[in-house]
Amino acid sequence: MNDKISDTLTRIRNAYLVGKDSTNVQKSNFVRNVLNVMKEEGFIEKLDESEREIIITLKYDRGYPVISSLRRISKSSRRVHVDLAQIKKLRQISKMLILSTSKGVISDVSAIAHGIGGEIVCEVR
């Protein structure tokens, strides 16, 4: 598995499509950080960790998935970096961006609050 983030997003998307309550993903620090941001922003109900994997409890609102779209933006073949002004513009058309910055993995709102840019990991709607 080369891209653990893409695999994680795909597993979450597929679990929502079949109406599962939870899904498991391979454990890594970067994946954990991305999932923690999603949890803090209210897109994931709960995270549990075992020795080799992270168990994600998905969040539903009145039976409908809270997440309608997950999209990987920056890939190993095409990195996408944005500055503060670009984040503010993208914020108007996106529900949430998750960025990798000098302050760690944070949401677009946190990046604006810190006044920093970074690499866009994914978009959550």
VOGU-3710 file (C-alpha; in Angstrom, 3 decimals, decimal comma):
1> mndkisdtlt> 0,000/0,000/0,000  1,699/3,183/-1,175  -0,929/5,790/-0,354  -2,487/5,115/3,037  -4,531/8,329/2,969  -6,235/7,418/-0,327  -6,919/3,937/1,035  -8,392/5,416/4,228  -10,659/7,821/2,331  -11,823/5,008/0,032
11> rirnaylvgk> -12,598/2,726/2,978  -14,641/5,471/4,678  -16,494/6,266/1,439  -17,273/2,576/0,792  -18,408/1,990/4,384  -20,872/4,878/4,084  -22,151/3,542/0,742  -23,113/0,192/2,271  -24,391/1,735/5,526  -21,748/0,318/7,878
21> dstnvqksnf> -21,336/1,702/11,395  -17,554/1,412/11,358  -14,536/0,565/9,234  -10,912/-0,368/9,870  -7,830/1,222/8,321  -4,126/0,489/8,518  -2,458/2,357/11,365  0,053/5,141/10,713  0,807/8,431/12,448  -0,213/10,531/9,443
31> vrnvlnvmke> -3,521/8,662/9,003  -4,201/9,057/12,747  -3,547/12,811/12,526  -5,890/13,220/9,538  -8,617/11,192/11,267  -8,197/13,216/14,473  -8,854/16,420/12,499  -11,975/14,832/10,975  -13,135/13,821/14,467  -12,464/17,278/15,942
41> egfiekldes> -14,468/18,870/13,116  -17,422/16,510/13,722  -17,158/14,244/10,671  -16,297/11,052/12,582  -18,019/9,737/15,714  -15,138/7,895/17,384  -11,641/6,488/16,827  -10,265/3,373/18,514  -6,821/1,909/17,995  -5,595/-1,646/18,080
51> ereiiitlky> -2,023/-2,770/17,556  -2,133/-2,639/13,745  -5,248/-0,705/12,790  -7,523/2,198/13,579  -11,240/1,493/13,968  -13,346/4,415/12,737  -16,914/4,737/14,019  -18,790/6,620/11,318  -21,176/9,454/12,073  -24,735/9,664/10,754
61> drgypvissl> -27,318/12,435/11,066  -30,900/11,123/11,040  -29,728/8,041/9,151  -27,754/9,966/6,517  -23,953/10,054/6,341  -22,407/13,265/7,694  -19,784/13,067/4,931  -21,142/13,362/1,401  -17,789/13,538/-0,375  -14,151/12,723/0,381
71> rriskssrrv> -11,476/13,639/-2,143  -7,700/13,269/-2,074  -6,153/16,499/-3,368  -2,373/16,329/-3,002  -0,845/13,074/-4,237  2,695/11,793/-4,431  2,652/12,490/-8,175  1,141/15,980/-7,812  1,637/18,015/-4,667  -0,778/20,899/-4,089
81> hvdlaqikkl> 0,465/23,688/-1,817  -1,599/26,744/-0,923  -0,921/29,984/0,893  -3,247/31,743/3,324  -5,060/33,776/0,625  -5,763/30,636/-1,416  -7,097/28,820/1,653  -9,547/31,670/2,281  -10,793/31,465/-1,338  -11,114/27,670/-1,233
91> rqiskmlils> -12,923/27,877/2,101  -15,847/29,576/0,347  -16,442/26,610/-1,990  -15,432/23,697/0,243  -16,896/22,356/3,476  -13,468/21,527/4,947  -9,886/21,103/3,800  -7,320/19,130/5,754  -3,794/20,482/5,406  -0,316/19,323/6,313
101> tskgvisdvs> 1,508/22,383/7,659  4,508/23,348/9,754  2,106/23,189/12,736  1,090/19,599/11,888  -2,059/18,251/10,250  -4,830/20,819/10,741  -8,140/21,971/9,254  -8,447/24,985/6,976  -10,064/26,964/9,808  -7,059/26,309/12,051
111> aiahgiggei> -4,670/27,231/9,230  -6,452/30,571/8,811  -6,341/31,143/12,586  -2,586/30,412/12,628  -2,041/32,493/9,476  -0,231/29,706/7,609  -0,522/27,750/4,388  0,425/24,175/3,617  -0,174/21,113/1,493  -3,829/20,161/0,951
121> vcevr> -4,212/16,521/1,960  -7,926/16,116/1,230  -11,309/17,789/0,979  -14,293/16,734/3,100  -17,879/17,679/2,227
//
